[in-house]
């Protein structure tokens, strides 16, 4: 507009016309390609029709060639919306608005606000600015005020993966350098690397692997997302870091690490052992992690899934309490052709050759009665068999020995006293005090021995009387021993 009017108005009015044109440039605003007019409602741009807007863009194109850098910069900012929408643009432009903005932004003396405005304008242009501004954005990532750096990183995110060659290295430095920025800037750098994806992998993988261990939660989570976007291109350096995060991280970090390893596919096959262990439904374990582990094993190839240990882990997961875990394990086994493992983990165990027995062979033998043992009449001194933990009475001795024992019992007026004395002697040999109680096992053995010898087994009342009598005798002896000891002291 200023160029056209400069040829038709008197020379004295040209400064006023130039000032009016500059005001029009400053009021240019963004608008989408949906037909909404540019600029605020009621403003000069808002009231223009299509033909007038085309003339307005032609005027801005010529302002890009102005000698004043401020005017050139404002013209570049004003054309950002038209570049993004590809509307009302001339067929040819001698100088692209993104190139004008990048040239002014990288100058050392450029003010912070100008850098921020230029970065926002480049973000609006998006991928149309990649050929002209990528180099400048890479230079400004780690330079200047944190607010300006944030806008620069955000502009890289909008420009897209085609800028990776010029910006990825600077972002890789920003994602791990604490001295250059705050955790928020490290997070934004990791987010930009996720947008760049595989194109940034050659120069950014090592930095992202270190960022997985960043103390800030948002930073290490976003680093996992960036590695997932890079896929198998990040595997050589990222698998150990992601595997450590999967072992030691919290719920969210473990999920994101599993997603990243899953995206790497066969290149992350070294993680199959840890994924197999994580399939066990231990107390407090996240079922989402188990499901992701089962799905990740399926992306590592049939050779990994068909390993005996992995088949066993996945077959056990078929009994997981979570439905999604069971579904993922089933799909992984089916995808690898492991039909036998689909029947459960017990179907994977091979039977031992020659170890098959019938139910009759496995049944325990019936306990033998004392009469049957007596009929066998084993030789004297033979050990009594013990079947199923049951006590079997000793074999019945010959009749001559029974007769001798009977005569001895008739000759002995106090069999209970003799037995008590024998018990005291046995207790003394074992180091127990006199009168120690008889164990239940000894009592049962004694009763069985008496029954085998043909002697009648005493009743419960008889046993109590015998024990009471024996106890009284022991107490009398102890009292007598104490009296003799006291008399000896008095005599001394």
Secondary structure by P-SEA (a helix, b strand, c coil): ccccccccccccaaaaaaaaaaaaaaabbbbccccccccccccccccccaaaaaaaaaaaaaaaacccaaaaaaaaaaaaaaaaacccccccccccaaaaaaaaaacccccaaaaaaaaaaaaaaccccccccaaaaaaacccccaaaaaaaaaaaaaaccccccccaaaaaaaacccccccaaaaaaaaaaaaaaccccccccaaaaaaacccccaaaaaaaaaaaaaaccccccccaaaaaaaaacccaaaaaaaaaaaaaaccccccaaaaaaaaccccccccaaaaaaaaaaaaaccccccccaaaaaaaaaacccccaaaaaaaaaaaaaacccccccccccccccccccccccccccccccccaaaaaaaccccccbbbbccccccccccccaaaaaaaaaaaaacccaaaaaaaaaaaaaaaacccccccccaaaaaaaaaaaaaaccccccaaaaaaaaaaaaaaaaaaaaaaaaaaaaaaaac
